Amino acid sequence: MTKLKLAMLKAETVAQLAAIIIDYTHEEMMLVFHELAWEQQARIKDIWKSV
């Protein structure tokens, strides 16, 4: 899951986050997302909101 965590933290665009979804299941992504610090979660949420 470390690879997924790093990919999520490196993502800067919705397209980059969407590309991760292709490689991982929703469950895997949610497990890793909930392991992130609040600030990291907020950053990812902001990226998704930019659509």
Rosetta blueprint (number, residue, H / E / L):
1 M L
2 T H
3 K H
4 L H
5 K H
6 L H
7 A H
8 M H
9 L H
10 K H
11 A L
12 E L
13 T L
14 V H
15 A H
16 Q H
17 L H
18 A H
19 A H
20 I H
21 I H
22 I H
23 D H
24 Y L
25 T L
26 H H
27 E H
28 E H
29 M H
30 M H
31 L H
32 V H
33 F H
34 H H
35 E H
36 L L
37 A L
38 W H
39 E H
40 Q H
41 Q H
42 A H
43 R H
44 I H
45 K H
46 D H
47 I H
48 W H
49 K H
50 S L
51 V L
